[in-house]
Amino acid sequence: MSSPSAGSSPLADYGWDTTLENEFTSHRAAGLIPARVAAVDRGLCDAVAETGPLRASA
């Protein structure tokens, strides 16, 4: 599986950079996808992932 470069990632607008991408390598190999939290409201988090927006509970 190839990983996107940090600059081409939709997460780049949320501060995702090559340093974070490099640190995430082992997690990606384990099948996880990176996401950045965009907002928190009453224990719910709106996040942006490479695959699009998602909602998570804190």
PQR file with spaces between the fields and no chain letter, atoms N, CA, C, O and H, PARSE charges and radii, in Angstrom:
ATOM       1  N    MET     1       0.851   -1.170    0.000 -0.4000 1.5000
ATOM       2  CA   MET     1       0.000    0.000    0.000 -0.0000 2.0000
ATOM       3  C    MET     1       0.894    1.230    0.000  0.5500 1.7000
ATOM       4  O    MET     1       1.806    1.327    0.821 -0.5500 1.4000
ATOM       5  N    SER     2       0.653    2.153   -0.889 -0.4000 1.5000
ATOM       6  CA   SER     2       1.445    3.373   -0.903 -0.0000 2.0000
ATOM       7  C    SER     2       0.763    4.425   -0.055  0.5500 1.7000
ATOM       8  O    SER     2      -0.461    4.448    0.074 -0.5500 1.4000
ATOM       9  H    SER     2      -0.088    2.073   -1.556  0.4000 1.0000
ATOM      10  N    SER     3       1.577    5.295    0.521 -0.4000 1.5000
ATOM      11  CA   SER     3       1.019    6.367    1.335 -0.0000 2.0000
ATOM      12  C    SER     3       1.158    7.675    0.585  0.5500 1.7000
ATOM      13  O    SER     3       2.134    7.874   -0.139 -0.5500 1.4000
ATOM      14  H    SER     3       2.571    5.276    0.417  0.4000 1.0000
ATOM      15  N    PRO     4       0.194    8.571    0.749 -0.5600 1.5000
ATOM      16  CA   PRO     4       0.265    9.853    0.055  0.2800 2.0000
ATOM      17  C    PRO     4       1.348   10.712    0.660  0.5500 1.7000
ATOM      18  O    PRO     4       1.674   10.577    1.840 -0.5500 1.4000
ATOM      19  N    SER     5       1.908   11.599   -0.147 -0.4000 1.5000
ATOM      20  CA   SER     5       2.854   12.549    0.426 -0.0000 2.0000
ATOM      21  C    SER     5       2.063   13.552    1.249  0.5500 1.7000
ATOM      22  O    SER     5       0.889   13.802    0.974 -0.5500 1.4000
ATOM      23  H    SER     5       1.644   11.709   -1.105  0.4000 1.0000
ATOM      24  N    ALA     6       2.703   14.122    2.253 -0.4000 1.5000
ATOM      25  CA   ALA     6       2.010   15.036    3.159 -0.0000 2.0000
ATOM      26  C    ALA     6       1.429   16.229    2.413  0.5500 1.7000
ATOM      27  O    ALA     6       0.343   16.697    2.754 -0.5500 1.4000
ATOM      28  H    ALA     6       3.656   13.919    2.477  0.4000 1.0000
ATOM      29  N    GLY     7       2.133   16.731    1.399 -0.4000 1.5000
ATOM      30  CA   GLY     7       1.656   17.892    0.671 -0.0000 2.0000
ATOM      31  C    GLY     7       0.422   17.621   -0.165  0.5500 1.7000
ATOM      32  O    GLY     7      -0.359   18.535   -0.430 -0.5500 1.4000
ATOM      33  H    GLY     7       3.016   16.351    1.122  0.4000 1.0000
ATOM      34  N    SER     8       0.231   16.360   -0.590 -0.4000 1.5000
ATOM      35  CA   SER     8      -0.928   16.033   -1.415 -0.0000 2.0000
ATOM      36  C    SER     8      -2.104   15.543   -0.582  0.5500 1.7000
ATOM      37  O    SER     8      -3.185   15.305   -1.122 -0.5500 1.4000
ATOM      38  H    SER     8       0.865   15.618   -0.375  0.4000 1.0000
ATOM      39  N    SER     9      -1.913   15.391    0.707 -0.4000 1.5000
ATOM      40  CA   SER     9      -2.958   14.896    1.591 -0.0000 2.0000
ATOM      41  C    SER     9      -3.991   15.978    1.873  0.5500 1.7000
ATOM      42  O    SER     9      -3.637   17.148    2.018 -0.5500 1.4000
ATOM      43  H    SER     9      -1.035   15.584    1.145  0.4000 1.0000
ATOM      44  N    PRO    10      -5.278   15.597    1.953 -0.5600 1.5000
ATOM      45  CA   PRO    10      -6.301   16.566    2.355  0.2800 2.0000
ATOM      46  C    PRO    10      -6.047   17.099    3.764  0.5500 1.7000
ATOM      47  O    PRO    10      -6.610   18.120    4.158 -0.5500 1.4000
ATOM      48  N    LEU    11      -5.203   16.408    4.514 -0.4000 1.5000
ATOM      49  CA   LEU    11      -4.897   16.839    5.878 -0.0000 2.0000
ATOM      50  C    LEU    11      -3.876   17.972    5.923  0.5500 1.7000
ATOM      51  O    LEU    11      -3.668   18.570    6.979 -0.5500 1.4000
ATOM      52  H    LEU    11      -4.746   15.578    4.194  0.4000 1.0000
ATOM      53  N    ALA    12      -3.241   18.273    4.802 -0.4000 1.5000
ATOM      54  CA   ALA    12      -2.239   19.340    4.772 -0.0000 2.0000
ATOM      55  C    ALA    12      -2.835   20.673    5.217  0.5500 1.7000
ATOM      56  O    ALA    12      -2.148   21.471    5.853 -0.5500 1.4000
ATOM      57  H    ALA    12      -3.410   17.787    3.944  0.4000 1.0000
ATOM      58  N    ASP    13      -4.091   20.921    4.897 -0.4000 1.5000
ATOM      59  CA   ASP    13      -4.752   22.162    5.317 -0.0000 2.0000
ATOM      60  C    ASP    13      -4.941   22.227    6.829  0.5500 1.7000
ATOM      61  O    ASP    13      -5.221   23.291    7.381 -0.5500 1.4000
ATOM      62  H    ASP    13      -4.650   20.272    4.380  0.4000 1.0000
ATOM      63  N    TYR    14      -4.786   21.074    7.498 -0.4000 1.5000
ATOM      64  CA   TYR    14      -4.971   20.995    8.950 -0.0000 2.0000
ATOM      65  C    TYR    14      -3.646   20.765    9.673  0.5500 1.7000
ATOM      66  O    TYR    14      -3.632   20.318   10.820 -0.5500 1.4000
ATOM      67  H    TYR    14      -4.559   20.209    7.049  0.4000 1.0000
ATOM      68  N    GLY    15      -2.540   21.068    9.008 -0.4000 1.5000
ATOM      69  CA   GLY    15      -1.234   20.996    9.636 -0.0000 2.0000
ATOM      70  C    GLY    15      -0.469   19.702    9.437  0.5500 1.7000
ATOM      71  O    GLY    15       0.624   19.539    9.977 -0.5500 1.4000
ATOM      72  H    GLY    15      -2.551   21.431    8.076  0.4000 1.0000
ATOM      73  N    TRP    16      -1.035   18.774    8.662 -0.4000 1.5000
ATOM      74  CA   TRP    16      -0.337   17.511    8.409 -0.0000 2.0000
ATOM      75  C    TRP    16       0.867   17.790    7.528  0.5500 1.7000
ATOM      76  O    TRP    16       0.738   18.411    6.473 -0.5500 1.4000
ATOM      77  H    TRP    16      -1.924   18.907    8.222  0.4000 1.0000
ATOM      78  N    ASP    17       2.029   17.339    7.954 -0.4000 1.5000
ATOM      79  CA   ASP    17       3.245   17.605    7.190 -0.0000 2.0000
ATOM      80  C    ASP    17       4.094   16.341    7.098  0.5500 1.7000
ATOM      81  O    ASP    17       3.692   15.280    7.577 -0.5500 1.4000
ATOM      82  H    ASP    17       2.133   16.835    8.811  0.4000 1.0000
ATOM      83  N    THR    18       5.252   16.457    6.490 -0.4000 1.5000
ATOM      84  CA   THR    18       6.095   15.278    6.302 -0.0000 2.0000
ATOM      85  C    THR    18       6.572   14.700    7.632  0.5500 1.7000
ATOM      86  O    THR    18       6.746   13.487    7.744 -0.5500 1.4000
ATOM      87  H    THR    18       5.578   17.318    6.101  0.4000 1.0000
ATOM      88  N    THR    19       6.785   15.536    8.632 -0.4000 1.5000
ATOM      89  CA   THR    19       7.190   15.029    9.946 -0.0000 2.0000
ATOM      90  C    THR    19       6.103   14.138   10.527  0.5500 1.7000
ATOM      91  O    THR    19       6.389   13.034   10.989 -0.5500 1.4000
ATOM      92  H    THR    19       6.644   16.522    8.541  0.4000 1.0000
ATOM      93  N    LEU    20       4.859   14.606   10.510 -0.4000 1.5000
ATOM      94  CA   LEU    20       3.752   13.795   11.022 -0.0000 2.0000
ATOM      95  C    LEU    20       3.568   12.533   10.187  0.5500 1.7000
ATOM      96  O    LEU    20       3.321   11.456   10.729 -0.5500 1.4000
ATOM      97  H    LEU    20       4.626   15.503   10.135  0.4000 1.0000
ATOM      98  N    GLU    21       3.687   12.665    8.880 -0.4000 1.5000
ATOM      99  CA   GLU    21       3.547   11.495    8.002 -0.0000 2.0000
ATOM     100  C    GLU    21       4.604   10.448    8.339  0.5500 1.7000
ATOM     101  O    GLU    21       4.294    9.259    8.415 -0.5500 1.4000
ATOM     102  H    GLU    21       3.888   13.540    8.440  0.4000 1.0000
ATOM     103  N    ASN    22       5.836   10.873    8.538 -0.4000 1.5000
ATOM     104  CA   ASN    22       6.907    9.936    8.874 -0.0000 2.0000
ATOM     105  C    ASN    22       6.667    9.272   10.227  0.5500 1.7000
ATOM     106  O    ASN    22       6.931    8.079   10.382 -0.5500 1.4000
ATOM     107  H    ASN    22       6.088   11.839    8.476  0.4000 1.0000
ATOM     108  N    GLU    23       6.174   10.020   11.201 -0.4000 1.5000
ATOM     109  CA   GLU    23       5.899    9.462   12.519 -0.0000 2.0000
ATOM     110  C    GLU    23       4.714    8.492   12.491  0.5500 1.7000
ATOM     111  O    GLU    23       4.610    7.617   13.350 -0.5500 1.4000
ATOM     112  H    GLU    23       5.960   10.989   11.075  0.4000 1.0000
ATOM     113  N    PHE    24       3.834    8.643   11.522 -0.4000 1.5000
ATOM     114  CA   PHE    24       2.629    7.820   11.436 -0.0000 2.0000
ATOM     115  C    PHE    24       2.854    6.513   10.675  0.5500 1.7000
ATOM     116  O    PHE    24       1.961    5.667   10.635 -0.5500 1.4000
ATOM     117  H    PHE    24       3.918    9.355   10.824  0.4000 1.0000
ATOM     118  N    THR    25       4.005    6.339   10.084 -0.4000 1.5000
ATOM     119  CA   THR    25       4.273    5.196    9.207 -0.0000 2.0000
ATOM     120  C    THR    25       3.913    3.856    9.840  0.5500 1.7000
ATOM     121  O    THR    25       3.256    3.037    9.198 -0.5500 1.4000
ATOM     122  H    THR    25       4.731    7.026   10.116  0.4000 1.0000
ATOM     123  N    SER    26       4.321    3.614   11.071 -0.4000 1.5000
ATOM     124  CA   SER    26       4.040    2.314   11.700 -0.0000 2.0000
ATOM     125  C    SER    26       2.548    2.127   11.959  0.5500 1.7000
ATOM     126  O    SER    26       2.044    1.006   11.893 -0.5500 1.4000
ATOM     127  H    SER    26       4.855    4.280   11.593  0.4000 1.0000
ATOM     128  N    HIS    27       1.841    3.213   12.253 -0.4000 1.5000
ATOM     129  CA   HIS    27       0.391    3.127   12.471 -0.0000 2.0000
ATOM     130  C    HIS    27      -0.334    2.822   11.156  0.5500 1.7000
ATOM     131  O    HIS    27      -1.284    2.040   11.125 -0.5500 1.4000
ATOM     132  H    HIS    27       2.251    4.123   12.306  0.4000 1.0000
ATOM     133  N    ARG    28       0.129    3.450   10.078 -0.4000 1.5000
ATOM     134  CA   ARG    28      -0.467    3.186    8.756 -0.0000 2.0000
ATOM     135  C    ARG    28      -0.255    1.720    8.378  0.5500 1.7000
ATOM     136  O    ARG    28      -1.145    1.081    7.816 -0.5500 1.4000
ATOM     137  H    ARG    28       0.900    4.085   10.103  0.4000 1.0000
ATOM     138  N    ALA    29       0.933    1.193    8.691 -0.4000 1.5000
ATOM     139  CA   ALA    29       1.228   -0.212    8.397 -0.0000 2.0000
ATOM     140  C    ALA    29       0.300   -1.148    9.176  0.5500 1.7000
ATOM     141  O    ALA    29       0.043   -2.273    8.749 -0.5500 1.4000
ATOM     142  H    ALA    29       1.656    1.712    9.147  0.4000 1.0000
ATOM     143  N    ALA    30      -0.197   -0.673   10.319 -0.4000 1.5000
ATOM     144  CA   ALA    30      -1.123   -1.466   11.133 -0.0000 2.0000
ATOM     145  C    ALA    30      -2.570   -1.309   10.671  0.5500 1.7000
ATOM     146  O    ALA    30      -3.483   -1.863   11.284 -0.5500 1.4000
ATOM     147  H    ALA    30       0.012    0.241   10.665  0.4000 1.0000
ATOM     148  N    GLY    31      -2.782   -0.546    9.579 -0.4000 1.5000
ATOM     149  CA   GLY    31      -4.123   -0.406    9.023 -0.0000 2.0000
ATOM     150  C    GLY    31      -4.887    0.817    9.485  0.5500 1.7000
ATOM     151  O    GLY    31      -6.059    0.980    9.144 -0.5500 1.4000
ATOM     152  H    GLY    31      -2.040   -0.096    9.082  0.4000 1.0000
ATOM     153  N    LEU    32      -4.241    1.685   10.260 -0.4000 1.5000
ATOM     154  CA   LEU    32      -4.918    2.899   10.727 -0.0000 2.0000
ATOM     155  C    LEU    32      -4.772    4.010    9.700  0.5500 1.7000
ATOM     156  O    LEU    32      -3.844    4.002    8.891 -0.5500 1.4000
ATOM     157  H    LEU    32      -3.289    1.552   10.537  0.4000 1.0000
ATOM     158  N    ILE    33      -5.695    4.968    9.738 -0.4000 1.5000
ATOM     159  CA   ILE    33      -5.606    6.124    8.851 -0.0000 2.0000
ATOM     160  C    ILE    33      -5.474    7.381    9.704  0.5500 1.7000
ATOM     161  O    ILE    33      -6.083    7.469   10.770 -0.5500 1.4000
ATOM     162  H    ILE    33      -6.448    4.974   10.395  0.4000 1.0000
ATOM     163  N    PRO    34      -4.691    8.348    9.250 -0.5600 1.5000
ATOM     164  CA   PRO    34      -4.539    9.574   10.024  0.2800 2.0000
ATOM     165  C    PRO    34      -5.765   10.469    9.893  0.5500 1.7000
ATOM     166  O    PRO    34      -6.462   10.457    8.879 -0.5500 1.4000
ATOM     167  N    ALA    35      -6.005   11.233   10.932 -0.4000 1.5000
ATOM     168  CA   ALA    35      -7.088   12.222   10.929 -0.0000 2.0000
ATOM     169  C    ALA    35      -6.680   13.369   11.835  0.5500 1.7000
ATOM     170  O    ALA    35      -5.859   13.197   12.736 -0.5500 1.4000
ATOM     171  H    ALA    35      -5.439   11.242   11.756  0.4000 1.0000
ATOM     172  N    ARG    36      -7.248   14.525   11.598 -0.4000 1.5000
ATOM     173  CA   ARG    36      -7.006   15.700   12.434 -0.0000 2.0000
ATOM     174  C    ARG    36      -8.339   16.159   12.995  0.5500 1.7000
ATOM     175  O    ARG    36      -9.330   16.245   12.270 -0.5500 1.4000
ATOM     176  H    ARG    36      -7.915   14.665   10.866  0.4000 1.0000
ATOM     177  N    VAL    37      -8.361   16.452   14.287 -0.4000 1.5000
ATOM     178  CA   VAL    37      -9.581   16.942   14.924 -0.0000 2.0000
ATOM     179  C    VAL    37      -9.792   18.390   14.505  0.5500 1.7000
ATOM     180  O    VAL    37      -8.898   19.225   14.645 -0.5500 1.4000
ATOM     181  H    VAL    37      -7.556   16.382   14.876  0.4000 1.0000
ATOM     182  N    ALA    38     -10.986   18.680   13.989 -0.4000 1.5000
ATOM     183  CA   ALA    38     -11.319   20.027   13.529 -0.0000 2.0000
ATOM     184  C    ALA    38     -12.159   20.783   14.551  0.5500 1.7000
ATOM     185  O    ALA    38     -12.078   22.009   14.628 -0.5500 1.4000
ATOM     186  H    ALA    38     -11.712   18.002   13.876  0.4000 1.0000
ATOM     187  N    ALA    39     -12.974   20.062   15.345 -0.4000 1.5000
ATOM     188  CA   ALA    39     -13.836   20.712   16.340 -0.0000 2.0000
ATOM     189  C    ALA    39     -14.236   19.693   17.402  0.5500 1.7000
ATOM     190  O    ALA    39     -14.350   18.497   17.131 -0.5500 1.4000
ATOM     191  H    ALA    39     -13.040   19.066   15.283  0.4000 1.0000
ATOM     192  N    VAL    40     -14.445   20.197   18.621 -0.4000 1.5000
ATOM     193  CA   VAL    40     -14.917   19.361   19.725 -0.0000 2.0000
ATOM     194  C    VAL    40     -16.129   20.042   20.337  0.5500 1.7000
ATOM     195  O    VAL    40     -16.097   21.240   20.619 -0.5500 1.4000
ATOM     196  H    VAL    40     -14.352   21.168   18.841  0.4000 1.0000
ATOM     197  N    ASP    41     -17.203   19.276   20.542 -0.4000 1.5000
ATOM     198  CA   ASP    41     -18.411   19.827   21.142 -0.0000 2.0000
ATOM     199  C    ASP    41     -19.079   18.756   21.990  0.5500 1.7000
ATOM     200  O    ASP    41     -19.566   17.754   21.467 -0.5500 1.4000
ATOM     201  H    ASP    41     -17.229   18.303   20.313  0.4000 1.0000
ATOM     202  N    ARG    42     -19.099   18.970   23.298 -0.4000 1.5000
ATOM     203  CA   ARG    42     -19.775   18.061   24.233 -0.0000 2.0000
ATOM     204  C    ARG    42     -19.374   16.603   24.059  0.5500 1.7000
ATOM     205  O    ARG    42     -20.224   15.713   24.024 -0.5500 1.4000
ATOM     206  H    ARG    42     -18.703   19.784   23.723  0.4000 1.0000
ATOM     207  N    GLY    43     -18.089   16.373   23.953 -0.4000 1.5000
ATOM     208  CA   GLY    43     -17.592   15.012   23.878 -0.0000 2.0000
ATOM     209  C    GLY    43     -17.586   14.392   22.498  0.5500 1.7000
ATOM     210  O    GLY    43     -17.139   13.256   22.341 -0.5500 1.4000
ATOM     211  H    GLY    43     -17.399   17.096   23.981  0.4000 1.0000
ATOM     212  N    LEU    44     -18.070   15.105   21.494 -0.4000 1.5000
ATOM     213  CA   LEU    44     -18.009   14.618   20.118 -0.0000 2.0000
ATOM     214  C    LEU    44     -16.950   15.405   19.365  0.5500 1.7000
ATOM     215  O    LEU    44     -16.826   16.618   19.532 -0.5500 1.4000
ATOM     216  H    LEU    44     -18.434   16.027   21.622  0.4000 1.0000
ATOM     217  N    CYS    45     -16.202   14.717   18.548 -0.4000 1.5000
ATOM     218  CA   CYS    45     -15.139   15.355   17.773 -0.0000 2.0000
ATOM     219  C    CYS    45     -15.466   15.252   16.289  0.5500 1.7000
ATOM     220  O    CYS    45     -15.775   14.174   15.783 -0.5500 1.4000
ATOM     221  H    CYS    45     -16.303   13.731   18.411  0.4000 1.0000
ATOM     222  N    ASP    46     -15.393   16.375   15.608 -0.4000 1.5000
ATOM     223  CA   ASP    46     -15.450   16.372   14.151 -0.0000 2.0000
ATOM     224  C    ASP    46     -14.007   16.301   13.682  0.5500 1.7000
ATOM     225  O    ASP    46     -13.180   17.131   14.061 -0.5500 1.4000
ATOM     226  H    ASP    46     -15.141   17.251   16.020  0.4000 1.0000
ATOM     227  N    ALA    47     -13.714   15.322   12.870 -0.4000 1.5000
ATOM     228  CA   ALA    47     -12.352   15.130   12.392 -0.0000 2.0000
ATOM     229  C    ALA    47     -12.347   15.061   10.874  0.5500 1.7000
ATOM     230  O    ALA    47     -13.365   14.793   10.236 -0.5500 1.4000
ATOM     231  H    ALA    47     -14.386   14.648   12.563  0.4000 1.0000
ATOM     232  N    VAL    48     -11.178   15.310   10.322 -0.4000 1.5000
ATOM     233  CA   VAL    48     -10.979   15.203    8.882 -0.0000 2.0000
ATOM     234  C    VAL    48      -9.930   14.119    8.671  0.5500 1.7000
ATOM     235  O    VAL    48      -8.829   14.192    9.216 -0.5500 1.4000
ATOM     236  H    VAL    48     -10.351   15.528   10.841  0.4000 1.0000
ATOM     237  N    ALA    49     -10.277   13.127    7.884 -0.4000 1.5000
ATOM     238  CA   ALA    49      -9.359   12.037    7.549 -0.0000 2.0000
ATOM     239  C    ALA    49      -9.062   12.092    6.056  0.5500 1.7000
ATOM     240  O    ALA    49      -9.701   12.836    5.313 -0.5500 1.4000
ATOM     241  H    ALA    49     -11.171   13.068    7.441  0.4000 1.0000
ATOM     242  N    GLU    50      -8.095   11.305    5.631 -0.4000 1.5000
ATOM     243  CA   GLU    50      -7.793   11.232    4.199 -0.0000 2.0000
ATOM     244  C    GLU    50      -9.012   10.799    3.401  0.5500 1.7000
ATOM     245  O    GLU    50      -9.153   11.146    2.229 -0.5500 1.4000
ATOM     246  H    GLU    50      -7.575   10.701    6.235  0.4000 1.0000
ATOM     247  N    THR    51      -9.885   10.045    4.037 -0.4000 1.5000
ATOM     248  CA   THR    51     -11.070    9.514    3.365 -0.0000 2.0000
ATOM     249  C    THR    51     -12.269   10.447    3.449  0.5500 1.7000
ATOM     250  O    THR    51     -13.314   10.162    2.864 -0.5500 1.4000
ATOM     251  H    THR    51      -9.771    9.762    4.989  0.4000 1.0000
ATOM     252  N    GLY    52     -12.133   11.566    4.174 -0.4000 1.5000
ATOM     253  CA   GLY    52     -13.215   12.529    4.312 -0.0000 2.0000
ATOM     254  C    GLY    52     -13.527   12.824    5.766  0.5500 1.7000
ATOM     255  O    GLY    52     -12.828   12.349    6.662 -0.5500 1.4000
ATOM     256  H    GLY    52     -11.284   11.798    4.649  0.4000 1.0000
ATOM     257  N    PRO    53     -14.582   13.612    6.009 -0.5600 1.5000
ATOM     258  CA   PRO    53     -14.928   13.981    7.385  0.2800 2.0000
ATOM     259  C    PRO    53     -15.514   12.796    8.149  0.5500 1.7000
ATOM     260  O    PRO    53     -16.108   11.892    7.560 -0.5500 1.4000
ATOM     261  N    LEU    54     -15.336   12.817    9.462 -0.4000 1.5000
ATOM     262  CA   LEU    54     -15.916   11.791   10.315 -0.0000 2.0000
ATOM     263  C    LEU    54     -16.207   12.371   11.686  0.5500 1.7000
ATOM     264  O    LEU    54     -15.702   13.436   12.039 -0.5500 1.4000
ATOM     265  H    LEU    54     -14.854   13.551    9.940  0.4000 1.0000
ATOM     266  N    ARG    55     -17.020   11.668   12.454 -0.4000 1.5000
ATOM     267  CA   ARG    55     -17.374   12.088   13.806 -0.0000 2.0000
ATOM     268  C    ARG    55     -16.932   10.992   14.762  0.5500 1.7000
ATOM     269  O    ARG    55     -17.158    9.808   14.513 -0.5500 1.4000
ATOM     270  H    ARG    55     -17.430   10.802   12.167  0.4000 1.0000
ATOM     271  N    ALA    56     -16.305   11.395   15.848 -0.4000 1.5000
ATOM     272  CA   ALA    56     -15.826   10.436   16.845 -0.0000 2.0000
ATOM     273  C    ALA    56     -16.230   10.914   18.225  0.5500 1.7000
ATOM     274  O    ALA    56     -16.421   12.110   18.444 -0.5500 1.4000
ATOM     275  H    ALA    56     -16.121   12.357   16.050  0.4000 1.0000
ATOM     276  N    SER    57     -16.358    9.982   19.151 -0.4000 1.5000
ATOM     277  CA   SER    57     -16.636   10.369   20.535 -0.0000 2.0000
ATOM     278  C    SER    57     -15.326   10.424   21.302  0.5500 1.7000
ATOM     279  O    SER    57     -14.405    9.645   21.056 -0.5500 1.4000
ATOM     280  H    SER    57     -16.202    9.011   18.972  0.4000 1.0000
ATOM     281  N    ALA    58     -15.266   11.355   22.228 -0.4000 1.5000
ATOM     282  CA   ALA    58     -14.039   11.543   23.013 -0.0000 2.0000
ATOM     283  C    ALA    58     -13.949   10.524   24.111  0.5500 1.7000
ATOM     284  O    ALA    58     -12.985   10.525   24.876 -0.5500 1.4000
ATOM     285  H    ALA    58     -16.014   11.987   22.428  0.4000 1.0000
